[in-house]
Amino acid sequence: MSQANPLWGSPRIHGELRKLGIDVAQSTVAKYLSRPRKPPSQTWRTFLSNHLEQMASIDFFVVPTATFRVLFVFVVLSHARRRVLHFQVTEHPTQQWAMQQTREAFPWDQSPRYLLRDRDAIYGGDWVVITKGMGMEEVITAPRSPWQNPYVERLIGSIRCECLDHVIVWNRRSLCRILESYFVYYQHSRTHLALAKDAPESRAVEKPERGRIVMIPQVGGLHHRYQRQAA
């Protein structure tokens, strides 16, 4: 009972034993009850699952251009439906720039309860002040632990393997145009296993009576959306 219910103490276990007809003193249960060194806590995976509706995550990733410049992409992802709330591209990321992007991502009191991020030095003292002022509690991952920020890391992986690995980026404008096109596909067409094979912006099931199937190119023809259209 103790192993299966780590939150139970000796009184709770003693009560269950009594209901099972086992006559033993509570002091005896306490004597043989293994005591953890610290209070039990939920796993990281459980924490993320329990707060899906209240959490968003942020991250930067870099994109090299055809002219050997490096661009920085800032993305904000809502965990609830894997929606991309905001993105922006810059050559010179600063703390003030990142703070402005955060304001734009959560306008009109739409801030989540928790904001998950890594320990990048760009998130300094002023950053902490603005997030607290917006009513968000920061959840900071351990050093060199990208697995603790899995949703946005998965998004970045998808952006690379489904889009950026197949195109040439010339400059900031071209990268913004490419990412805008990809995010339209990602939000409205791309199905996700975590969403029971639905899109972040839910897609209705189209039955055969709706008409024939048509193919609509997206992301410059890298991907396609299939839907029914009346003849």
Number of C-alpha atoms within 10 A of each C-alpha: 11 14 9 7 10 14 11 13 15 18 14 14 18 21 12 13 17 13 10 9 8 11 10 11 13 16 12 11 16 15 11 9 15 13 12 8 6 6 8 9 10 9 9 10 10 10 11 19 13 12 15 16 15 16 23 28 24 21 18 20 12 13 19 15 16 11 9 11 13 16 20 17 21 19 22 24 23 22 20 15 18 22 19 21 15 17 21 18 20 16 14 9 15 13 15 14 13 17 18 13 17 22 15 13 18 15 10 9 9 10 19 20 15 19 20 21 21 21 13 11 9 15 16 12 10 12 17 14 10 15 18 11 10 18 14 19 16 18 15 14 15 13 10 9 11 14 12 19 20 14 19 26 18 12 16 17 13 13 16 14 10 15 19 18 10 10 13 14 22 14 18 20 11 13 21 17 12 18 20 15 15 21 18 15 19 23 17 16 21 19 18 14 8 10 13 8 12 18 22 20 16 14 13 9 9 12 10 11 9 12 13 12 14 13 12 11 13 15 19 12 8 12 16 16 13 11 17 16 14 10 7
